[in-house]
């Protein structure tokens, strides 16, 4: 259960970081638009430019801090999952640089498929067949055709 929670927590933190990044971008764009309406050398324009710079610094701290840490953790999780999958499955038709049109032709197969038990075990069936009273007594029924197994095997 913990293996499921860790990637989910990392993804939630990454999403939170991306949302914060987008909010910083939106706020910077709004301030930039307000700054463009002002005279370039006015005190209001300089104050808006200072706010934009401050937002950009916060955004850089977000990129170098928890965001990059979470990204590295997610990459490690993906590498571990890839290694686990490589041990259990093989991808036929997967090549580096494959075109988008050929992606649908990639097949995934188990490296060690489970052995499917047969529905009919011949030895068990013969034991059941021979244990029938009509076979044991050699009784022939009129509806049961005569079988000559030697002839069938040779033809």
Buried (B, 14 or more C-beta within 10 A) or exposed (E): EEEEEEBEEBEEBBEEBEEBBEEBEEBBEEBEEBBEEBEEEEEEBEEBBEBBEEBEEBBEEBEEEBBEEBBEBBEEBEEEEEEEEEEEEEEEEEEEEEEEEEEEEEEEEEEEEEEEEEEEEEEEEEEEEEEEEEEEEEEEEEEEEEEEEEEEEEE
